[in-house]
Amino acid sequence: MATDRGRRTHRSKQRIYARASSQGKLRLAAEMQLKDGKDGESAVLIGPAGSVQLNSSAVEILRLCDGSRNRAEVVAELVRRSRPQLKVSDVGEFLDAARAGGWIDEAEATGGP
């Protein structure tokens, strides 16, 4: 999220979708493992650096990163599921942080012009 003189500014949904449309398919990084929590909603992400307890929103986002969707498709699926507590910009920021943290990576797009 960007700031402008102390005020938060949000990127438009269109810019997030446009930026993401040319990217590869998102998937959980090879060294990462998502294990379900006992309550069925939370989960633990386990990797070389240790484990991270995730909330239900993070779990839902990461489960969509199964190698079959690009960034825009992940966001669109969450919107389709009508998750009112999730903002499009928050999903984008989570995906950015997950990629920077090595939790997810992108498969190169194949085919096309």
Backbone as CSV, one residue per row, in Angstrom:
resi,resn,N_x,N_y,N_z,CA_x,CA_y,CA_z,C_x,C_y,C_z
1,MET,0.844,-1.156,0.000,0.000,0.000,0.000,0.898,1.231,0.000
2,ALA,0.634,2.164,-0.873,1.442,3.367,-0.970,0.918,4.431,-0.014
3,THR,1.790,5.364,0.313,1.352,6.482,1.142,1.649,7.775,0.426
4,ASP,0.837,8.766,0.663,1.003,10.082,0.073,0.838,11.095,1.190
5,ARG,1.968,11.645,1.659,1.950,12.628,2.745,1.198,12.114,3.969
6,GLY,1.472,10.873,4.319,0.867,10.308,5.514,-0.489,9.682,5.302
7,ARG,-1.073,9.884,4.118,-2.377,9.290,3.828,-2.175,8.029,3.009
8,ARG,-2.964,7.036,3.289,-2.891,5.808,2.514,-3.579,6.010,1.176
9,THR,-2.960,5.490,0.154,-3.583,5.500,-1.162,-3.672,4.056,-1.637
10,HIS,-4.714,3.743,-2.356,-4.929,2.370,-2.818,-4.821,2.320,-4.329
11,ARG,-4.216,1.250,-4.806,-4.178,1.017,-6.237,-5.561,0.564,-6.676
12,SER,-5.908,0.931,-7.879,-7.220,0.522,-8.371,-7.217,-0.952,-8.708
13,LYS,-8.392,-1.564,-8.691,-8.525,-2.972,-9.045,-8.025,-3.202,-10.464
14,GLN,-8.314,-2.262,-11.356,-7.922,-2.428,-12.747,-6.409,-2.507,-12.882
15,ARG,-5.666,-1.705,-12.145,-4.207,-1.740,-12.233,-3.665,-3.060,-11.713
16,ILE,-4.255,-3.589,-10.660,-3.802,-4.866,-10.116,-4.056,-5.967,-11.138
17,TYR,-5.260,-5.981,-11.751,-5.560,-7.001,-12.740,-4.668,-6.852,-13.963
18,ALA,-4.431,-5.632,-14.419,-3.605,-5.405,-15.600,-2.171,-5.856,-15.353
19,ARG,-1.619,-5.528,-14.204,-0.251,-5.906,-13.887,-0.119,-7.414,-13.813
20,ALA,-1.145,-8.083,-13.326,-1.053,-9.505,-13.072,-1.342,-10.355,-14.292
21,SER,-2.018,-9.821,-15.282,-2.502,-10.661,-16.364,-1.404,-11.328,-17.164
22,SER,-0.205,-10.779,-17.188,0.865,-11.368,-17.987,1.767,-12.280,-17.159
23,GLN,1.476,-12.457,-15.911,2.334,-13.253,-15.046,2.006,-14.731,-15.145
24,GLY,2.955,-15.542,-14.691,2.781,-16.988,-14.708,1.822,-17.464,-13.629
25,LYS,1.629,-18.759,-13.606,0.735,-19.395,-12.639,1.405,-19.445,-11.266
26,LEU,0.649,-19.100,-10.238,1.175,-19.090,-8.873,1.067,-20.477,-8.259
27,ARG,2.084,-20.850,-7.507,2.074,-22.134,-6.814,2.881,-22.006,-5.532
28,LEU,2.578,-22.864,-4.595,3.343,-22.921,-3.360,4.771,-23.316,-3.717
29,ALA,5.747,-22.652,-3.128,7.141,-22.966,-3.414,7.421,-24.424,-3.051
30,ALA,8.340,-25.028,-3.779,8.614,-26.462,-3.638,8.993,-26.862,-2.211
31,GLU,9.695,-25.990,-1.499,10.148,-26.337,-0.155,9.117,-26.017,0.935
32,MET,7.974,-25.497,0.532,6.938,-25.112,1.489,5.840,-26.183,1.536
33,GLN,5.251,-26.349,2.726,4.179,-27.315,2.915,3.096,-26.670,3.763
34,LEU,1.856,-26.787,3.324,0.714,-26.227,4.034,0.004,-27.360,4.760
35,LYS,-0.021,-27.286,6.093,-0.679,-28.325,6.903,-1.892,-27.718,7.591
36,ASP,-3.014,-28.419,7.502,-4.259,-27.950,8.105,-4.166,-27.913,9.615
37,GLY,-4.815,-26.881,10.192,-4.917,-26.792,11.638,-6.030,-27.683,12.142
38,LYS,-6.108,-27.831,13.421,-7.121,-28.711,14.019,-8.536,-28.178,13.854
39,ASP,-8.676,-26.846,13.722,-10.010,-26.258,13.603,-10.554,-26.294,12.177
40,GLY,-9.749,-26.705,11.201,-10.195,-26.798,9.818,-10.119,-25.507,9.037
41,GLU,-9.936,-24.384,9.711,-9.842,-23.097,9.030,-8.423,-22.566,9.013
42,SER,-7.716,-22.687,10.103,-6.347,-22.201,10.163,-5.418,-23.278,9.617
43,ALA,-4.182,-22.894,9.395,-3.188,-23.847,8.915,-1.815,-23.336,9.304
44,VAL,-0.845,-24.205,9.139,0.548,-23.863,9.408,1.309,-24.034,8.105
45,LEU,2.102,-23.042,7.763,2.970,-23.118,6.601,4.352,-23.492,7.102
46,ILE,4.868,-24.603,6.613,6.144,-25.118,7.089,7.164,-25.025,5.961
47,GLY,8.322,-24.480,6.296,9.390,-24.346,5.323,10.743,-24.429,5.985
48,PRO,11.810,-24.224,5.218,13.168,-24.331,5.747,13.455,-23.377,6.903
49,ALA,12.814,-22.214,6.907,13.070,-21.228,7.954,12.205,-21.437,9.189
50,GLY,11.311,-22.410,9.159,10.432,-22.659,10.295,8.988,-22.713,9.866
51,SER,8.096,-22.478,10.806,6.668,-22.546,10.508,5.984,-21.228,10.854
52,VAL,4.875,-20.991,10.163,4.088,-19.776,10.356,2.632,-20.172,10.506
53,GLN,1.989,-19.718,11.567,0.559,-19.943,11.763,-0.196,-18.968,10.872
54,LEU,-1.131,-19.472,10.085,-1.886,-18.651,9.142,-3.343,-18.541,9.563
55,ASN,-3.953,-17.402,9.247,-5.388,-17.262,9.486,-6.160,-17.809,8.294
56,SER,-7.471,-17.852,8.378,-8.291,-18.480,7.342,-8.169,-17.774,5.997
57,SER,-8.022,-16.458,5.991,-7.880,-15.724,4.728,-6.582,-16.089,4.030
58,ALA,-5.486,-16.142,4.774,-4.195,-16.508,4.200,-4.230,-17.938,3.672
59,VAL,-4.887,-18.825,4.397,-5.008,-20.221,3.967,-5.765,-20.294,2.649
60,GLU,-6.868,-19.571,2.555,-7.671,-19.606,1.336,-6.875,-19.070,0.144
61,ILE,-6.134,-18.008,0.343,-5.317,-17.444,-0.733,-4.255,-18.447,-1.165
62,LEU,-3.533,-19.021,-0.212,-2.463,-19.956,-0.556,-2.998,-21.231,-1.202
63,ARG,-4.173,-21.670,-0.798,-4.747,-22.864,-1.432,-5.083,-22.609,-2.899
64,LEU,-5.377,-21.374,-3.239,-5.642,-21.040,-4.638,-4.361,-20.972,-5.463
65,CYS,-3.226,-20.896,-4.798,-1.930,-20.877,-5.481,-1.488,-22.325,-5.706
66,ASP,-2.211,-23.002,-6.593,-1.976,-24.427,-6.833,-1.355,-24.705,-8.198
67,GLY,-0.896,-23.645,-8.856,-0.281,-23.805,-10.163,-1.252,-23.723,-11.315
68,SER,-2.530,-23.535,-11.030,-3.532,-23.475,-12.099,-4.027,-22.057,-12.371
69,ARG,-3.625,-21.090,-11.540,-4.120,-19.714,-11.679,-2.965,-18.720,-11.625
70,ASN,-3.102,-17.628,-12.385,-2.162,-16.532,-12.235,-2.700,-15.584,-11.155
71,ARG,-1.978,-14.523,-10.917,-2.353,-13.584,-9.852,-3.763,-13.040,-10.039
72,ALA,-4.085,-12.612,-11.245,-5.409,-12.043,-11.504,-6.508,-13.073,-11.268
73,GLU,-6.244,-14.316,-11.632,-7.238,-15.375,-11.446,-7.435,-15.719,-9.972
74,VAL,-6.377,-15.655,-9.186,-6.497,-15.873,-7.741,-7.389,-14.790,-7.133
75,VAL,-7.110,-13.540,-7.490,-7.910,-12.424,-6.968,-9.355,-12.553,-7.434
76,ALA,-9.555,-12.856,-8.715,-10.914,-12.988,-9.249,-11.696,-14.098,-8.546
77,GLU,-11.042,-15.207,-8.249,-11.717,-16.316,-7.559,-12.137,-15.902,-6.149
78,LEU,-11.274,-15.161,-5.461,-11.636,-14.695,-4.119,-12.806,-13.720,-4.177
79,VAL,-12.823,-12.860,-5.187,-13.943,-11.928,-5.359,-15.210,-12.721,-5.677
80,ARG,-15.080,-13.731,-6.544,-16.232,-14.564,-6.905,-16.829,-15.255,-5.691
81,ARG,-15.963,-15.665,-4.782,-16.426,-16.330,-3.565,-17.034,-15.357,-2.571
82,SER,-17.059,-14.080,-2.931,-17.676,-13.034,-2.106,-17.123,-13.000,-0.699
83,ARG,-15.830,-12.785,-0.603,-15.186,-12.631,0.701,-15.159,-11.143,1.046
84,PRO,-16.218,-10.627,1.665,-16.299,-9.181,1.912,-15.192,-8.652,2.820
85,GLN,-14.643,-9.475,3.677,-13.610,-8.990,4.573,-12.253,-8.873,3.876
86,LEU,-12.111,-9.461,2.679,-10.870,-9.366,1.925,-10.973,-8.245,0.902
87,LYS,-10.034,-7.335,0.933,-9.972,-6.277,-0.069,-9.014,-6.722,-1.160
88,VAL,-9.306,-6.329,-2.385,-8.459,-6.698,-3.515,-7.027,-6.254,-3.269
89,SER,-6.846,-5.055,-2.745,-5.491,-4.555,-2.494,-4.788,-5.383,-1.416
90,ASP,-5.537,-5.862,-0.420,-4.942,-6.693,0.624,-4.479,-8.033,0.064
91,VAL,-5.261,-8.609,-0.841,-4.870,-9.875,-1.465,-3.586,-9.671,-2.269
92,GLY,-3.537,-8.586,-3.022,-2.333,-8.283,-3.796,-1.115,-8.103,-2.916
93,GLU,-1.281,-7.400,-1.817,-0.168,-7.191,-0.891,0.269,-8.512,-0.251
94,PHE,-0.694,-9.363,0.083,-0.347,-10.668,0.650,0.433,-11.498,-0.364
95,LEU,-0.028,-11.512,-1.619,0.676,-12.267,-2.652,2.092,-11.729,-2.864
96,ASP,2.241,-10.409,-2.829,3.581,-9.804,-2.951,4.477,-10.256,-1.801
97,ALA,3.946,-10.207,-0.587,4.730,-10.597,0.590,5.044,-12.092,0.569
98,ALA,4.086,-12.906,0.152,4.311,-14.353,0.078,5.384,-14.681,-0.950
99,ARG,5.380,-13.969,-2.044,6.411,-14.207,-3.061,7.773,-13.737,-2.556
100,ALA,7.819,-12.565,-1.943,9.078,-12.033,-1.406,9.631,-12.937,-0.310
101,GLY,8.744,-13.550,0.462,9.160,-14.442,1.540,9.500,-15.848,1.083
102,GLY,9.329,-16.118,-0.207,9.637,-17.436,-0.732,8.552,-18.465,-0.499
103,TRP,7.356,-18.020,-0.137,6.259,-18.952,0.111,5.655,-19.459,-1.184
104,ILE,5.569,-18.577,-2.185,5.006,-18.938,-3.483,5.991,-18.543,-4.569
105,ASP,5.833,-19.167,-5.726,6.595,-18.756,-6.891,5.688,-18.845,-8.104
106,GLU,6.216,-18.456,-9.248,5.433,-18.443,-10.468,6.025,-19.395,-11.481
107,ALA,5.152,-20.177,-12.087,5.576,-21.013,-13.204,5.585,-20.117,-14.436
108,GLU,6.575,-20.270,-15.259,6.659,-19.469,-16.471,5.472,-19.773,-17.367
109,ALA,4.928,-18.726,-17.962,3.829,-18.906,-18.900,4.367,-19.606,-20.151
110,THR,3.618,-20.550,-20.663,4.051,-21.268,-21.859,3.091,-20.994,-22.991
111,GLY,3.603,-21.089,-24.194,2.761,-20.866,-25.363,2.437,-19.423,-25.561
112,GLY,1.483,-19.153,-26.419,1.047,-17.796,-26.692,1.971,-17.087,-27.664
113,PRO,1.630,-15.849,-28.083,2.421,-15.118,-29.068,3.723,-14.618,-28.539
